[in-house]
């Protein structure tokens, strides 16, 4: 989840800061080039040419993005529209065609595109939250231990083998318990409520559960927390 949230957040920032502005700029340039092409296809002094000259003038003054090649091309197109020699007009028209190939396929972003990116950008704090939660759970998981002498250590405390009285396996891999509970067992210790061991949250918790279950119920459970009767039944079926 941390990776997903970070990727979505960075994607949102990229779109907001780079991709959407570039798409808007490209679509705007394509529109200018279409107006210029329409003007170059008409006689000198036509309304279409005058409109194209005006559009170019506005573009040169308002485009805050520094692009010398683009500005030089617009300047050349303006000269051509003002009635330059036919060779210059043909050269300008070639530049228009080249520009349309580069920008003509770009669709202008909608007014909702940028606000929508904030939804993805807002995933970044959740990524940090998931990361901190994971580190916290990892630290907590490292506390669980069943030592060789039978001492059980959990975040709730530590108990020697004499104080570990039983383990409740009634829900563990049970066919009747709720699905989430089938990953859990409860250890009965002196002086407090039973302690839940959760193999769904903590990896390899079944090894502690199995060791305790086999200690208290060796005829029913293996050290890997599997039912012995089920294993015998599986062996009989294989034979």
One Martini backbone bead per residue (centre of mass of N, CA, C, O) as a GRO file, in nm:
protein
  239
    1UNK     BB    1   0.056   0.064  -0.018
    2UNK     BB    2   0.291   0.253  -0.018
    3UNK     BB    3   0.362   0.227  -0.317
    4UNK     BB    4   0.090   0.307  -0.435
    5UNK     BB    5   0.068   0.591  -0.303
    6UNK     BB    6   0.334   0.706  -0.416
    7UNK     BB    7   0.277   0.666  -0.714
    8UNK     BB    8   0.016   0.832  -0.726
    9UNK     BB    9   0.135   1.094  -0.615
   10UNK     BB   10   0.360   1.135  -0.832
   11UNK     BB   11   0.169   1.130  -1.070
   12UNK     BB   12   0.008   1.379  -0.988
   13UNK     BB   13   0.245   1.576  -0.993
   14UNK     BB   14   0.329   1.533  -1.285
   15UNK     BB   15   0.063   1.619  -1.414
   16UNK     BB   16   0.035   1.901  -1.277
   17UNK     BB   17   0.332   2.018  -1.359
   18UNK     BB   18   0.370   1.881  -1.664
   19UNK     BB   19   0.156   1.733  -1.846
   20UNK     BB   20  -0.076   1.941  -1.852
   21UNK     BB   21   0.079   2.196  -1.946
   22UNK     BB   22   0.183   2.063  -2.209
   23UNK     BB   23  -0.094   2.003  -2.330
   24UNK     BB   24  -0.197   2.293  -2.331
   25UNK     BB   25   0.031   2.407  -2.508
   26UNK     BB   26  -0.005   2.219  -2.752
   27UNK     BB   27  -0.302   2.288  -2.813
   28UNK     BB   28  -0.256   2.591  -2.854
   29UNK     BB   29  -0.059   2.563  -3.093
   30UNK     BB   30  -0.247   2.413  -3.282
   31UNK     BB   31  -0.453   2.643  -3.304
   32UNK     BB   32  -0.264   2.851  -3.424
   33UNK     BB   33  -0.182   2.686  -3.677
   34UNK     BB   34  -0.465   2.672  -3.798
   35UNK     BB   35  -0.498   2.976  -3.838
   36UNK     BB   36  -0.248   3.013  -4.016
   37UNK     BB   37  -0.326   2.817  -4.241
   38UNK     BB   38  -0.584   2.963  -4.317
   39UNK     BB   39  -0.435   3.225  -4.398
   40UNK     BB   40  -0.231   3.105  -4.617
   41UNK     BB   41  -0.490   3.006  -4.801
   42UNK     BB   42  -0.509   3.312  -4.850
   43UNK     BB   43  -0.508   3.613  -4.947
   44UNK     BB   44  -0.382   3.903  -4.930
   45UNK     BB   45  -0.562   4.079  -4.675
   46UNK     BB   46  -0.729   3.893  -4.539
   47UNK     BB   47  -0.910   3.817  -4.258
   48UNK     BB   48  -0.749   3.559  -4.194
   49UNK     BB   49  -0.471   3.698  -4.183
   50UNK     BB   50  -0.533   3.905  -3.967
   51UNK     BB   51  -0.604   3.702  -3.750
   52UNK     BB   52  -0.330   3.552  -3.749
   53UNK     BB   53  -0.157   3.796  -3.673
   54UNK     BB   54  -0.294   3.847  -3.403
   55UNK     BB   55  -0.243   3.570  -3.276
   56UNK     BB   56   0.065   3.586  -3.287
   57UNK     BB   57   0.101   3.840  -3.118
   58UNK     BB   58  -0.024   3.725  -2.862
   59UNK     BB   59   0.165   3.477  -2.833
   60UNK     BB   60   0.437   3.637  -2.807
   61UNK     BB   61   0.340   3.794  -2.540
   62UNK     BB   62   0.204   3.541  -2.353
   63UNK     BB   63   0.430   3.333  -2.370
   64UNK     BB   64   0.608   3.206  -2.088
   65UNK     BB   65   0.749   3.000  -2.274
   66UNK     BB   66   1.072   2.929  -2.358
   67UNK     BB   67   1.098   2.922  -2.732
   68UNK     BB   68   1.287   2.997  -2.991
   69UNK     BB   69   1.177   2.826  -3.225
   70UNK     BB   70   0.881   2.906  -3.197
   71UNK     BB   71   0.916   3.214  -3.218
   72UNK     BB   72   1.056   3.210  -3.493
   73UNK     BB   73   0.824   3.076  -3.647
   74UNK     BB   74   0.611   3.294  -3.592
   75UNK     BB   75   0.765   3.527  -3.723
   76UNK     BB   76   0.767   3.401  -4.005
   77UNK     BB   77   0.459   3.376  -4.036
   78UNK     BB   78   0.399   3.678  -4.014
   79UNK     BB   79   0.555   3.766  -4.263
   80UNK     BB   80   0.392   3.591  -4.461
   81UNK     BB   81   0.108   3.718  -4.394
   82UNK     BB   82   0.212   4.021  -4.486
   83UNK     BB   83   0.342   3.952  -4.791
   84UNK     BB   84   0.555   3.776  -4.877
   85UNK     BB   85   0.722   3.584  -5.046
   86UNK     BB   86   0.648   3.277  -5.170
   87UNK     BB   87   0.883   3.124  -5.038
   88UNK     BB   88   0.818   3.212  -4.745
   89UNK     BB   89   0.531   3.096  -4.741
   90UNK     BB   90   0.612   2.802  -4.792
   91UNK     BB   91   0.795   2.777  -4.547
   92UNK     BB   92   0.575   2.843  -4.340
   93UNK     BB   93   0.384   2.610  -4.419
   94UNK     BB   94   0.585   2.389  -4.344
   95UNK     BB   95   0.595   2.468  -4.043
   96UNK     BB   96   0.297   2.414  -3.991
   97UNK     BB   97   0.293   2.113  -4.064
   98UNK     BB   98   0.504   2.030  -3.858
   99UNK     BB   99   0.348   2.132  -3.607
  100UNK     BB  100   0.090   1.955  -3.647
  101UNK     BB  101   0.239   1.685  -3.607
  102UNK     BB  102   0.321   1.757  -3.306
  103UNK     BB  103   0.019   1.898  -3.199
  104UNK     BB  104  -0.256   1.798  -3.337
  105UNK     BB  105  -0.316   1.542  -3.128
  106UNK     BB  106  -0.368   1.728  -2.897
  107UNK     BB  107  -0.554   1.743  -2.602
  108UNK     BB  108  -0.719   1.942  -2.416
  109UNK     BB  109  -0.755   2.001  -2.108
  110UNK     BB  110  -0.961   1.995  -1.863
  111UNK     BB  111  -1.088   2.159  -1.581
  112UNK     BB  112  -1.057   1.873  -1.408
  113UNK     BB  113  -0.766   1.764  -1.416
  114UNK     BB  114  -0.619   1.915  -1.188
  115UNK     BB  115  -0.810   1.862  -0.947
  116UNK     BB  116  -0.782   1.549  -0.973
  117UNK     BB  117  -0.477   1.530  -0.882
  118UNK     BB  118  -0.533   1.573  -0.575
  119UNK     BB  119  -0.620   1.287  -0.521
  120UNK     BB  120  -0.336   1.164  -0.574
  121UNK     BB  121  -0.163   1.348  -0.392
  122UNK     BB  122  -0.317   1.257  -0.123
  123UNK     BB  123  -0.164   0.972  -0.105
  124UNK     BB  124   0.107   1.039   0.034
  125UNK     BB  125   0.026   1.040   0.339
  126UNK     BB  126  -0.068   0.743   0.331
  127UNK     BB  127   0.206   0.624   0.267
  128UNK     BB  128   0.336   0.714   0.533
  129UNK     BB  129   0.138   0.570   0.719
  130UNK     BB  130   0.194   0.281   0.617
  131UNK     BB  131   0.495   0.282   0.682
  132UNK     BB  132   0.471   0.332   0.987
  133UNK     BB  133   0.292   0.089   1.042
  134UNK     BB  134   0.490  -0.124   0.944
  135UNK     BB  135   0.722  -0.056   1.139
  136UNK     BB  136   0.558  -0.103   1.393
  137UNK     BB  137   0.480  -0.402   1.334
  138UNK     BB  138   0.766  -0.508   1.301
  139UNK     BB  139   0.858  -0.442   1.587
  140UNK     BB  140   0.639  -0.610   1.728
  141UNK     BB  141   0.705  -0.886   1.592
  142UNK     BB  142   1.001  -0.913   1.723
  143UNK     BB  143   0.894  -0.992   2.016
  144UNK     BB  144   0.807  -1.254   1.934
  145UNK     BB  145   0.875  -1.546   2.151
  146UNK     BB  146   1.004  -1.893   2.169
  147UNK     BB  147   1.202  -2.042   2.363
  148UNK     BB  148   1.375  -2.326   2.445
  149UNK     BB  149   1.260  -2.299   2.761
  150UNK     BB  150   0.947  -2.173   2.709
  151UNK     BB  151   0.958  -1.874   2.676
  152UNK     BB  152   0.716  -1.616   2.655
  153UNK     BB  153   0.719  -1.341   2.417
  154UNK     BB  154   0.548  -1.026   2.431
  155UNK     BB  155   0.415  -0.713   2.436
  156UNK     BB  156   0.275  -0.790   2.724
  157UNK     BB  157   0.520  -1.000   2.788
  158UNK     BB  158   0.677  -1.242   3.015
  159UNK     BB  159   0.683  -1.617   3.024
  160UNK     BB  160   0.729  -1.889   3.166
  161UNK     BB  161   0.646  -2.216   3.138
  162UNK     BB  162   0.490  -2.221   3.421
  163UNK     BB  163   0.282  -1.973   3.316
  164UNK     BB  164   0.199  -2.156   3.083
  165UNK     BB  165  -0.117  -2.325   3.062
  166UNK     BB  166  -0.241  -2.259   2.763
  167UNK     BB  167  -0.423  -2.324   2.447
  168UNK     BB  168  -0.657  -2.179   2.225
  169UNK     BB  169  -0.789  -2.379   1.935
  170UNK     BB  170  -1.096  -2.328   1.846
  171UNK     BB  171  -1.033  -2.130   1.578
  172UNK     BB  172  -0.818  -2.280   1.449
  173UNK     BB  173  -0.890  -2.389   1.147
  174UNK     BB  174  -1.193  -2.352   1.153
  175UNK     BB  175  -1.513  -2.427   1.005
  176UNK     BB  176  -1.698  -2.233   1.211
  177UNK     BB  177  -1.541  -1.996   1.211
  178UNK     BB  178  -1.439  -1.710   1.142
  179UNK     BB  179  -1.212  -1.636   0.913
  180UNK     BB  180  -1.030  -1.446   1.086
  181UNK     BB  181  -1.005  -1.652   1.339
  182UNK     BB  182  -0.839  -1.889   1.189
  183UNK     BB  183  -0.554  -1.720   1.265
  184UNK     BB  184  -0.614  -1.777   1.575
  185UNK     BB  185  -0.479  -1.775   1.915
  186UNK     BB  186  -0.487  -1.853   2.278
  187UNK     BB  187  -0.300  -1.767   2.559
  188UNK     BB  188  -0.260  -1.906   2.880
  189UNK     BB  189  -0.188  -1.701   3.162
  190UNK     BB  190  -0.069  -1.562   3.431
  191UNK     BB  191  -0.240  -1.261   3.538
  192UNK     BB  192  -0.426  -1.268   3.264
  193UNK     BB  193  -0.539  -1.239   2.976
  194UNK     BB  194  -0.554  -1.373   2.698
  195UNK     BB  195  -0.329  -1.421   2.425
  196UNK     BB  196  -0.304  -1.314   2.105
  197UNK     BB  197  -0.233  -1.505   1.810
  198UNK     BB  198  -0.143  -1.367   1.481
  199UNK     BB  199  -0.102  -1.499   1.154
  200UNK     BB  200  -0.207  -1.267   0.968
  201UNK     BB  201  -0.006  -1.037   1.068
  202UNK     BB  202   0.216  -1.251   1.164
  203UNK     BB  203   0.480  -1.399   1.063
  204UNK     BB  204   0.518  -1.725   1.185
  205UNK     BB  205   0.312  -1.769   1.425
  206UNK     BB  206   0.254  -2.080   1.384
  207UNK     BB  207   0.509  -2.177   1.536
  208UNK     BB  208   0.416  -2.097   1.819
  209UNK     BB  209   0.141  -2.230   1.814
  210UNK     BB  210   0.243  -2.518   1.750
  211UNK     BB  211   0.430  -2.557   1.994
  212UNK     BB  212   0.209  -2.524   2.210
  213UNK     BB  213   0.004  -2.730   2.104
  214UNK     BB  214   0.202  -2.974   2.117
  215UNK     BB  215   0.258  -2.951   2.421
  216UNK     BB  216  -0.056  -2.982   2.515
  217UNK     BB  217  -0.147  -3.146   2.219
  218UNK     BB  218   0.015  -3.400   2.074
  219UNK     BB  219  -0.244  -3.560   1.943
  220UNK     BB  220  -0.357  -3.293   1.764
  221UNK     BB  221  -0.071  -3.137   1.720
  222UNK     BB  222   0.163  -2.988   1.542
  223UNK     BB  223   0.440  -2.776   1.521
  224UNK     BB  224   0.266  -2.647   1.255
  225UNK     BB  225  -0.047  -2.633   1.328
  226UNK     BB  226  -0.159  -2.925   1.267
  227UNK     BB  227  -0.378  -3.165   1.229
  228UNK     BB  228  -0.339  -3.495   1.285
  229UNK     BB  229  -0.602  -3.624   1.179
  230UNK     BB  230  -0.586  -3.496   0.899
  231UNK     BB  231  -0.318  -3.620   0.818
  232UNK     BB  232  -0.414  -3.913   0.836
  233UNK     BB  233  -0.639  -3.886   0.626
  234UNK     BB  234  -0.451  -3.807   0.392
  235UNK     BB  235  -0.280  -4.068   0.398
  236UNK     BB  236  -0.514  -4.266   0.342
  237UNK     BB  237  -0.592  -4.148   0.064
  238UNK     BB  238  -0.316  -4.198  -0.072
  239UNK     BB  239  -0.325  -4.517  -0.016
   0.00000   0.00000   0.00000
